[in-house]
Amino acid sequence: MASSSLLWLCSSNPLISPATLLKAHPRFPIRQRFRCSLVEPLKFENGKPHFPLLTSDPAFPTFLSPNSHFQNDINKHDTRLRIFSGTANPALAQEIACYMGLELGKIKIKRFADGEIYVQLQESVRGCDVFLVQPTCPPANENLMELLIMIDACRRASAKNITAVIPYFGYARADRKTQGRESIAAKLVANLITEAGANRVLACDLHSGQSMGYFDIPVDHVYGQPVILDYLASKTICSDDLVVVSPDVGGVARARAFAKKLSDAPLAIVDKRRHGHNVAE
């Protein structure tokens, strides 16, 4: 109340100097005295008057002063995006992180004596968008189980969204029954990934497009076609010396798309027949 009265006297009567008022009112302690400037108007911040303190005021306590190390640590980890890599292809995950300008998340993955997989996140992912780069390439069973445990670890660590990045989606060829009493393993794997806690799947060049329908979560199906087309274009191959071949009937659509992008190059189809698993002619 005393400080507000002092300010009102300074602003209403330009003939009274602040020094005169301070001498006339010695009961105002130094801590409640303000500079009163009649040349510049009062500055407002967030709708409240801002009065600079005298230089003789004591400094703030050290625990209230900004800590540069703490601020740098916040700025370093202020992103809500986290990328973790499994053991299937760490080089690919590292390249993805470098392209994004991020660092790979710290994760601990080891095998117990009986072959069981242990996964522990070494940093907090609470409220973060987590991307797990783990293709299910050979050995498919090991890498698939590792992916499921990684997803479960992120879910139990309160991650906001978990995206399983699976460039090579194992078991995708078992997408239908060609004989009696066969399993559709692609649907089973989709259920496992969903139940583990993944919110989204990113796959590359699935064996068949209908595999996306096996998931009850969104699937981003990306293609390697642009990368291959850029590579072929860099070779400056004449379209007359180029033929696009589909290895079987199921790949005709993809081969035709390649041929169309390559100046309508000729298209050939291989009549592939299987007499057994991993046996083709």
Residue frames as qw, qx, qy, qz and C-alpha x, y, z in Angstrom:
[[0.000, 0.887, 0.462, 0.000, 0.00, 0.00, 0.00],
 [0.304, -0.800, 0.108, 0.506, 2.85, 2.37, 0.86],
 [0.417, -0.157, 0.592, 0.672, 4.65, 1.62, -2.39],
 [0.236, 0.600, 0.662, 0.382, 1.54, 2.34, -4.46],
 [0.119, -0.940, -0.257, 0.191, 1.01, 5.69, -2.69],
 [0.401, -0.594, 0.333, 0.613, 4.61, 6.62, -3.37],
 [0.376, 0.164, 0.679, 0.609, 4.21, 5.82, -7.05],
 [0.110, 0.806, 0.561, 0.155, 1.03, 7.89, -7.27],
 [0.230, -0.887, -0.034, 0.399, 2.77, 10.91, -5.77],
 [0.424, -0.340, 0.507, 0.669, 5.67, 10.62, -8.20],
 [0.284, 0.327, 0.718, 0.545, 3.46, 10.38, -11.27],
 [0.007, 0.839, 0.539, 0.073, 0.86, 12.99, -10.29],
 [0.171, -0.967, 0.031, 0.186, 3.20, 15.78, -9.17],
 [0.789, 0.453, -0.081, 0.408, 6.17, 16.34, -11.48],
 [0.017, 0.848, -0.287, 0.446, 7.60, 18.96, -9.06],
 [0.702, -0.563, 0.402, -0.170, 8.31, 16.35, -6.42],
 [0.441, 0.540, -0.714, -0.058, 11.45, 14.40, -7.07],
 [0.882, -0.167, -0.438, -0.050, 11.83, 10.79, -5.94],
 [0.518, 0.164, -0.535, 0.646, 14.82, 11.71, -3.78],
 [0.224, -0.349, 0.238, -0.878, 12.77, 14.33, -1.90],
 [0.800, -0.277, -0.195, -0.495, 10.02, 11.83, -1.24],
 [0.828, -0.015, -0.516, 0.217, 12.42, 9.20, 0.00],
 [0.284, 0.212, -0.488, 0.798, 14.00, 11.67, 2.42],
 [0.419, -0.304, 0.107, -0.849, 10.62, 12.88, 3.55],
 [0.899, -0.187, -0.021, -0.396, 9.40, 9.36, 4.13],
 [0.098, 0.551, -0.819, 0.124, 12.25, 7.46, 5.74],
 [0.671, -0.125, 0.613, -0.398, 9.82, 4.84, 6.93],
 [0.872, 0.423, -0.098, -0.226, 9.86, 3.24, 3.46],
 [0.711, -0.411, 0.501, 0.275, 12.50, 0.53, 3.55],
 [0.015, 0.530, -0.618, -0.580, 14.96, 0.19, 0.73],
 [0.256, 0.092, 0.941, 0.201, 13.31, -3.02, -0.46],
 [0.276, 0.682, 0.665, -0.128, 10.02, -1.16, -1.16],
 [0.054, 0.742, -0.110, -0.658, 11.54, 1.87, -2.92],
 [0.691, 0.452, 0.504, 0.253, 11.14, 2.07, -6.69],
 [0.254, -0.157, 0.310, 0.903, 12.65, 4.17, -9.41],
 [0.330, 0.741, 0.506, -0.294, 10.10, 6.62, -10.71],
 [0.324, -0.075, 0.472, 0.817, 10.80, 7.70, -14.29],
 [0.337, 0.672, 0.351, -0.559, 8.65, 10.46, -15.77],
 [0.163, 0.522, -0.528, -0.649, 10.29, 10.35, -19.18],
 [0.297, 0.067, -0.884, -0.354, 9.35, 6.79, -20.12],
 [0.730, -0.272, -0.054, -0.625, 5.92, 5.31, -19.45],
 [0.594, -0.329, 0.692, -0.244, 5.54, 2.29, -17.26],
 [0.346, 0.270, -0.825, -0.356, 6.26, -0.98, -18.97],
 [0.796, -0.084, 0.289, -0.525, 3.69, -3.72, -18.87],
 [0.228, 0.279, -0.920, -0.153, 4.37, -7.44, -19.05],
 [0.250, -0.273, -0.928, -0.042, 1.47, -9.88, -19.14],
 [0.307, -0.703, -0.459, -0.448, -0.93, -7.11, -18.16],
 [0.610, -0.712, -0.243, 0.249, 0.82, -6.21, -14.86],
 [0.088, 0.962, -0.234, 0.113, 3.03, -3.18, -14.15],
 [0.885, 0.040, -0.170, 0.432, 6.73, -3.92, -14.18],
 [0.179, -0.962, 0.175, -0.112, 8.96, -1.86, -11.86],
 [0.725, 0.363, -0.451, 0.374, 12.72, -2.41, -12.06],
 [0.704, -0.654, -0.184, 0.208, 14.35, -2.81, -8.67],
 [0.056, -0.942, 0.332, -0.003, 17.18, -0.62, -7.44],
 [0.670, 0.466, -0.549, 0.177, 20.69, -1.88, -8.03],
 [0.100, -0.489, 0.679, -0.538, 21.23, -1.93, -4.29],
 [0.866, -0.171, 0.099, -0.459, 18.65, -4.69, -3.88],
 [0.472, -0.396, 0.787, 0.046, 20.07, -8.07, -2.95],
 [0.358, 0.274, -0.744, -0.493, 20.42, -10.62, -5.73],
 [0.872, -0.110, -0.172, -0.444, 18.14, -13.61, -6.10],
 [0.697, -0.424, 0.576, -0.055, 19.08, -16.76, -4.22],
 [0.007, -0.439, 0.805, 0.399, 21.25, -19.15, -6.17],
 [0.322, 0.192, 0.927, -0.002, 18.53, -21.78, -6.36],
 [0.418, 0.733, 0.412, -0.343, 16.27, -19.29, -8.19],
 [0.093, 0.693, -0.437, -0.565, 18.91, -18.22, -10.72],
 [0.867, 0.411, -0.102, -0.264, 18.73, -19.93, -14.15],
 [0.652, -0.395, 0.612, 0.211, 20.96, -22.96, -14.44],
 [0.387, 0.611, -0.480, -0.496, 22.66, -23.09, -17.82],
 [0.003, -0.215, 0.971, 0.100, 23.39, -26.80, -17.58],
 [0.372, 0.348, 0.782, -0.358, 19.76, -27.57, -16.77],
 [0.479, 0.664, 0.049, -0.572, 18.55, -25.40, -19.67],
 [0.256, 0.513, -0.720, -0.390, 20.94, -27.08, -22.09],
 [0.164, -0.003, 0.984, -0.075, 19.73, -30.48, -20.93],
 [0.467, 0.521, 0.537, -0.471, 16.12, -29.44, -21.55],
 [0.435, 0.683, -0.248, -0.532, 16.90, -28.09, -25.01],
 [0.060, 0.387, -0.888, -0.243, 18.78, -31.25, -25.87],
 [0.019, 0.176, 0.984, -0.018, 15.87, -33.54, -24.98],
 [0.352, 0.302, 0.289, -0.838, 12.91, -31.26, -25.67],
 [0.465, 0.146, -0.613, -0.622, 11.79, -33.27, -28.69],
 [0.722, -0.071, 0.478, -0.495, 8.95, -35.70, -28.15],
 [0.854, 0.402, -0.262, -0.200, 10.23, -38.01, -30.90],
 [0.492, -0.543, 0.680, 0.007, 12.27, -41.06, -30.00],
 [0.784, 0.418, -0.407, -0.210, 13.89, -43.61, -32.32],
 [0.606, -0.469, 0.637, -0.088, 15.06, -46.95, -30.96],
 [0.573, 0.458, -0.623, -0.272, 16.83, -49.73, -32.80],
 [0.945, -0.218, 0.211, -0.124, 16.71, -53.46, -32.31],
 [0.481, -0.502, 0.644, 0.319, 19.54, -55.82, -33.12],
 [0.762, 0.432, 0.477, 0.077, 18.23, -56.77, -36.58],
 [0.553, 0.541, 0.198, 0.602, 19.67, -53.79, -38.49],
 [0.364, -0.746, -0.213, 0.516, 21.23, -51.12, -36.25],
 [0.348, -0.121, 0.346, 0.863, 23.03, -49.51, -39.20],
 [0.007, -0.544, -0.609, -0.578, 19.71, -48.71, -40.87],
 [0.354, -0.817, -0.444, 0.099, 18.31, -47.21, -37.67],
 [0.464, -0.511, 0.026, 0.723, 21.43, -45.09, -37.23],
 [0.228, 0.135, 0.473, 0.840, 21.14, -43.74, -40.75],
 [0.162, -0.710, -0.596, -0.339, 17.47, -42.90, -40.21],
 [0.439, -0.768, -0.290, 0.366, 18.30, -41.06, -36.99],
 [0.414, -0.289, 0.218, 0.835, 21.10, -39.10, -38.70],
 [0.098, 0.397, 0.572, 0.711, 18.77, -38.12, -41.52],
 [0.311, -0.789, -0.497, -0.183, 16.24, -36.87, -38.96],
 [0.130, 0.650, -0.307, 0.683, 18.93, -34.99, -37.04],
 [0.723, -0.566, 0.120, -0.377, 18.30, -37.05, -33.90],
 [0.020, 0.467, -0.865, 0.183, 20.21, -39.47, -31.73],
 [0.635, -0.148, -0.729, -0.208, 19.19, -43.07, -31.32],
 [0.636, -0.610, 0.119, -0.457, 17.47, -43.77, -28.04],
 [0.036, 0.456, -0.850, 0.261, 19.39, -45.71, -25.44],
 [0.896, -0.117, -0.053, -0.426, 18.10, -49.24, -25.08],
 [0.220, -0.467, 0.850, -0.102, 19.48, -52.37, -23.48],
 [0.906, 0.162, -0.136, -0.366, 18.87, -55.67, -25.26],
 [0.037, -0.501, 0.862, -0.068, 20.50, -58.91, -24.19],
 [0.798, -0.020, -0.523, -0.300, 19.95, -62.66, -24.23],
 [0.656, -0.523, 0.456, -0.297, 19.74, -64.82, -21.17],
 [0.226, -0.391, 0.884, 0.118, 21.48, -68.19, -20.94],
 [0.495, 0.278, 0.820, -0.076, 18.37, -70.02, -22.11],
 [0.248, 0.271, 0.609, 0.703, 17.94, -67.70, -25.12],
 [0.029, -0.825, -0.552, 0.114, 15.25, -65.44, -23.65],
 [0.318, 0.518, 0.118, 0.785, 15.31, -61.80, -24.72],
 [0.333, -0.661, -0.418, 0.528, 15.60, -58.96, -22.20],
 [0.246, 0.585, 0.249, 0.732, 14.75, -55.36, -23.18],
 [0.324, -0.714, -0.390, 0.482, 15.04, -52.23, -21.03],
 [0.280, 0.839, 0.146, 0.443, 14.74, -48.61, -22.16],
 [0.603, -0.166, -0.272, 0.731, 17.57, -46.48, -20.79],
 [0.019, 0.000, -0.045, 0.999, 15.67, -43.18, -21.05],
 [0.319, 0.429, 0.614, -0.581, 12.18, -41.88, -20.42],
 [0.012, 0.174, 0.692, 0.701, 9.61, -42.09, -23.23],
 [0.067, 0.562, 0.710, -0.418, 6.59, -40.89, -21.26],
 [0.293, 0.802, 0.260, -0.451, 4.29, -38.99, -23.61],
 [0.060, -0.559, 0.566, 0.604, 6.66, -39.44, -26.58],
 [0.834, 0.458, -0.060, -0.301, 6.11, -40.68, -30.13],
 [0.501, -0.479, 0.703, 0.162, 8.35, -43.75, -30.29],
 [0.762, 0.506, -0.294, -0.276, 9.56, -45.39, -33.51],
 [0.699, -0.378, 0.605, 0.053, 11.03, -48.89, -33.22],
 [0.537, 0.609, -0.492, -0.313, 13.21, -49.86, -36.19],
 [0.465, -0.284, 0.834, -0.089, 13.26, -53.64, -36.23],
 [0.647, 0.292, -0.486, -0.511, 12.85, -55.61, -39.49],
 [0.824, -0.190, 0.476, -0.241, 11.83, -59.24, -39.04],
 [0.602, 0.578, -0.531, -0.149, 14.49, -60.54, -41.38],
 [0.917, -0.067, -0.377, 0.111, 16.29, -63.85, -40.75],
 [0.145, -0.207, -0.963, 0.093, 16.35, -65.09, -38.08],
 [0.297, -0.464, -0.374, -0.746, 12.69, -64.12, -38.31],
 [0.640, -0.557, -0.529, -0.033, 11.55, -65.67, -35.05],
 [0.556, -0.290, -0.306, 0.716, 14.28, -64.01, -32.97],
 [0.114, 0.099, 0.098, 0.984, 13.76, -60.58, -34.51],
 [0.399, -0.504, -0.494, -0.586, 9.98, -60.81, -34.31],
 [0.638, -0.556, -0.499, 0.188, 10.04, -61.73, -30.63],
 [0.436, -0.177, -0.170, 0.866, 12.50, -58.94, -29.96],
 [0.086, -0.321, -0.287, -0.899, 10.17, -56.47, -31.66],
 [0.537, -0.579, -0.532, -0.305, 7.21, -57.61, -29.57],
 [0.622, -0.476, -0.393, 0.481, 9.18, -57.21, -26.33],
 [0.275, 0.023, 0.020, 0.961, 10.38, -53.75, -27.40],
 [0.278, -0.474, -0.406, -0.730, 6.79, -52.70, -28.06],
 [0.635, -0.583, -0.508, -0.003, 5.70, -54.02, -24.68],
 [0.542, -0.270, -0.270, 0.748, 8.53, -52.15, -22.93],
 [0.059, 0.186, 0.150, 0.969, 7.51, -48.87, -24.59],
 [0.452, -0.539, -0.499, -0.506, 3.85, -49.41, -23.75],
 [0.669, -0.550, -0.442, 0.233, 4.66, -50.04, -20.08],
 [0.441, -0.178, -0.112, 0.873, 6.88, -46.92, -20.09],
 [0.141, 0.768, 0.436, -0.447, 3.80, -44.79, -20.97],
 [0.218, -0.101, 0.490, 0.838, 4.79, -43.90, -24.53],
 [0.432, 0.424, 0.175, -0.777, 2.13, -41.84, -26.29],
 [0.821, 0.473, -0.068, -0.312, 2.36, -43.54, -29.69],
 [0.544, -0.383, 0.707, 0.239, 4.37, -46.58, -30.73],
 [0.698, 0.606, -0.182, -0.336, 5.18, -47.11, -34.41],
 [0.774, -0.212, 0.553, 0.224, 6.78, -50.38, -35.46],
 [0.381, 0.740, -0.394, -0.390, 9.06, -49.69, -38.45],
 [0.768, -0.075, 0.632, 0.072, 9.36, -53.04, -40.25],
 [0.275, 0.604, -0.479, -0.575, 11.16, -52.63, -43.60],
 [0.395, 0.140, -0.872, -0.253, 11.15, -56.40, -44.09],
 [0.676, -0.199, 0.286, -0.649, 7.91, -57.89, -42.83],
 [0.031, 0.207, -0.977, -0.037, 8.45, -61.56, -42.12],
 [0.268, 0.295, 0.892, -0.212, 5.71, -64.14, -42.59],
 [0.378, 0.471, -0.001, -0.797, 4.10, -61.88, -45.22],
 [0.298, 0.212, -0.783, -0.503, 4.16, -64.68, -47.79],
 [0.108, -0.272, -0.949, 0.117, 1.83, -66.79, -45.66],
 [0.240, 0.126, 0.130, -0.954, -1.09, -64.50, -46.46],
 [0.752, 0.111, -0.141, -0.634, -3.55, -67.11, -47.73],
 [0.709, -0.146, 0.682, -0.102, -4.27, -70.81, -47.73],
 [0.409, 0.478, -0.608, -0.484, -2.94, -72.58, -50.80],
 [0.465, 0.006, -0.883, -0.067, -3.57, -76.04, -49.36],
 [0.665, -0.567, -0.356, -0.330, -5.81, -77.52, -46.74],
 [0.772, -0.575, -0.197, 0.186, -5.09, -77.18, -43.03],
 [0.545, 0.289, -0.123, 0.777, -2.53, -74.38, -43.50],
 [0.282, -0.706, -0.360, 0.541, -2.09, -71.42, -41.20],
 [0.300, 0.829, 0.150, 0.448, -2.25, -67.79, -42.30],
 [0.650, -0.310, -0.273, 0.638, 0.81, -66.64, -40.39],
 [0.193, 0.344, 0.091, 0.914, 0.66, -63.07, -41.72],
 [0.458, -0.646, -0.281, -0.543, -2.62, -62.52, -39.85],
 [0.788, -0.466, -0.330, 0.232, -1.20, -64.12, -36.72],
 [0.546, -0.017, -0.123, 0.828, 1.85, -61.83, -36.74],
 [0.075, -0.509, -0.188, -0.837, -0.39, -58.81, -37.30],
 [0.639, -0.646, -0.325, -0.261, -2.43, -59.78, -34.24],
 [0.761, -0.302, -0.268, 0.507, 0.72, -60.23, -32.16],
 [0.340, 0.200, -0.018, 0.919, 2.04, -56.78, -33.05],
 [0.307, -0.584, -0.257, -0.707, -1.33, -55.19, -32.34],
 [0.744, -0.580, -0.322, -0.078, -1.82, -56.94, -29.01],
 [0.684, -0.074, -0.269, 0.674, 1.73, -56.10, -27.93],
 [0.190, -0.768, -0.298, 0.533, 0.74, -52.44, -27.95],
 [0.307, -0.024, 0.397, 0.865, 1.79, -50.95, -31.30],
 [0.286, 0.649, 0.353, -0.610, -0.34, -48.02, -32.49],
 [0.561, 0.749, -0.135, -0.326, 0.94, -47.98, -36.05],
 [0.795, -0.102, 0.488, 0.346, 3.03, -50.06, -38.45],
 [0.323, 0.809, -0.302, -0.388, 5.32, -48.80, -41.19],
 [0.790, -0.032, 0.575, 0.210, 6.26, -51.47, -43.72],
 [0.150, 0.647, -0.458, -0.590, 8.08, -51.40, -47.04],
 [0.490, 0.329, -0.670, -0.451, 7.06, -53.31, -50.16],
 [0.662, -0.112, 0.627, -0.394, 4.82, -55.91, -48.59],
 [0.266, -0.042, 0.913, 0.308, 4.55, -59.23, -50.35],
 [0.017, -0.516, -0.732, -0.445, 0.91, -58.47, -51.11],
 [0.120, -0.367, 0.032, -0.922, -1.21, -55.42, -50.54],
 [0.662, -0.481, -0.401, -0.413, -3.96, -57.32, -48.75],
 [0.620, -0.133, -0.584, 0.507, -1.62, -57.87, -45.81],
 [0.015, -0.243, 0.220, -0.945, -2.46, -54.33, -44.68],
 [0.617, -0.354, -0.258, -0.654, -6.01, -55.51, -44.02],
 [0.724, -0.185, -0.641, 0.177, -4.79, -58.04, -41.47],
 [0.289, -0.009, -0.466, 0.836, -3.94, -55.25, -39.04],
 [0.195, -0.787, -0.586, -0.010, -6.53, -53.59, -36.82],
 [0.290, -0.750, -0.014, 0.594, -4.26, -50.53, -36.58],
 [0.451, 0.859, -0.096, -0.224, -3.16, -48.09, -39.30],
 [0.793, -0.097, 0.396, 0.452, -0.46, -49.34, -41.68],
 [0.216, 0.858, -0.238, -0.401, 1.77, -47.05, -43.74],
 [0.858, 0.142, 0.417, 0.266, 2.88, -49.00, -46.78],
 [0.083, 0.848, -0.313, -0.420, 5.83, -47.27, -48.46],
 [0.902, 0.397, 0.135, 0.108, 7.55, -48.35, -51.65],
 [0.548, -0.499, 0.362, 0.565, 11.19, -48.49, -52.69],
 [0.619, 0.590, 0.435, 0.282, 10.27, -47.67, -56.27],
 [0.144, 0.988, -0.041, 0.029, 11.41, -43.99, -56.22],
 [0.444, -0.707, 0.504, 0.220, 14.86, -44.97, -54.95],
 [0.690, 0.046, 0.647, 0.321, 15.29, -47.67, -57.60],
 [0.487, 0.788, 0.337, 0.168, 14.04, -45.37, -60.35],
 [0.058, -0.966, 0.232, 0.097, 16.53, -42.68, -59.36],
 [0.573, -0.450, 0.624, 0.283, 19.32, -45.26, -59.44],
 [0.655, 0.344, 0.603, 0.299, 18.32, -46.50, -62.89],
 [0.301, 0.939, 0.160, 0.054, 18.00, -42.94, -64.15],
 [0.276, -0.847, 0.391, 0.230, 21.54, -42.21, -62.97],
 [0.644, -0.142, 0.670, 0.341, 22.79, -45.07, -65.19],
 [0.345, 0.589, -0.247, -0.688, 21.35, -43.35, -68.30],
 [0.382, 0.043, 0.901, 0.203, 20.16, -46.63, -69.79],
 [0.308, 0.094, -0.451, -0.832, 18.36, -46.31, -73.11],
 [0.687, 0.070, 0.404, -0.600, 14.75, -47.47, -72.98],
 [0.789, 0.383, -0.363, -0.314, 15.36, -49.66, -76.05],
 [0.480, 0.339, -0.775, 0.232, 17.95, -51.65, -74.08],
 [0.215, -0.183, 0.673, -0.684, 15.75, -52.08, -71.00],
 [0.583, -0.256, -0.659, -0.400, 13.20, -54.74, -70.11],
 [0.399, -0.354, 0.515, -0.671, 11.24, -54.90, -66.85],
 [0.535, -0.017, -0.831, -0.151, 10.63, -58.48, -65.73],
 [0.654, -0.432, 0.226, -0.578, 8.13, -59.66, -63.14],
 [0.023, -0.346, 0.932, -0.102, 9.36, -62.80, -61.31],
 [0.094, 0.293, 0.949, -0.071, 5.82, -64.17, -61.09],
 [0.072, -0.609, -0.609, -0.503, 2.21, -63.32, -61.79],
 [0.391, -0.767, -0.442, 0.252, 1.79, -61.67, -58.40],
 [0.381, -0.533, 0.054, 0.754, 4.41, -59.03, -59.22],
 [0.385, 0.486, 0.536, 0.572, 2.93, -57.94, -62.54],
 [0.075, -0.941, -0.318, -0.086, 1.33, -54.81, -61.09],
 [0.442, -0.778, 0.172, 0.412, 4.61, -53.60, -59.58],
 [0.554, -0.073, 0.533, 0.636, 6.58, -54.45, -62.73],
 [0.279, 0.693, 0.524, 0.409, 4.07, -52.62, -64.90],
 [0.202, -0.964, -0.129, 0.119, 4.39, -49.53, -62.70],
 [0.524, -0.528, 0.374, 0.553, 8.18, -49.66, -63.09],
 [0.491, 0.253, 0.606, 0.573, 7.90, -50.07, -66.86],
 [0.127, 0.876, 0.418, 0.203, 5.56, -47.10, -67.12],
 [0.314, -0.905, 0.071, 0.278, 7.93, -44.88, -65.17],
 [0.480, -0.400, 0.551, 0.553, 10.84, -45.99, -67.37],
 [0.273, 0.448, -0.390, -0.756, 9.44, -44.50, -70.59],
 [0.870, 0.212, 0.105, -0.433, 7.03, -47.42, -71.15],
 [0.011, 0.498, -0.856, -0.138, 9.77, -50.00, -71.26],
 [0.675, 0.012, -0.648, -0.354, 8.85, -53.55, -72.44],
 [0.596, -0.385, 0.490, -0.507, 7.35, -55.85, -69.82],
 [0.569, 0.168, -0.796, -0.125, 8.04, -59.57, -69.37],
 [0.728, -0.401, 0.264, -0.489, 6.49, -62.09, -66.97],
 [0.154, 0.336, -0.927, 0.060, 8.10, -65.26, -65.63],
 [0.824, -0.216, -0.303, -0.428, 5.91, -68.34, -65.33],
 [0.021, 0.437, -0.796, 0.419, 7.14, -69.52, -61.96],
 [0.830, -0.250, -0.366, -0.338, 5.92, -72.82, -60.57],
 [0.236, -0.544, 0.686, -0.422, 6.57, -74.12, -57.08],
 [0.737, -0.026, -0.659, -0.144, 6.80, -77.82, -56.37],
 [0.681, -0.456, -0.479, 0.316, 7.49, -77.22, -52.68],
 [0.284, -0.949, -0.029, 0.135, 8.58, -74.63, -50.16],
 [0.242, -0.778, 0.437, 0.380, 11.72, -72.76, -51.30],
 [0.468, -0.009, 0.766, 0.440, 11.65, -74.75, -54.55],
 [0.451, 0.733, 0.177, -0.476, 10.74, -72.91, -57.76],
 [0.457, -0.051, 0.648, 0.607, 11.28, -73.32, -61.48]]
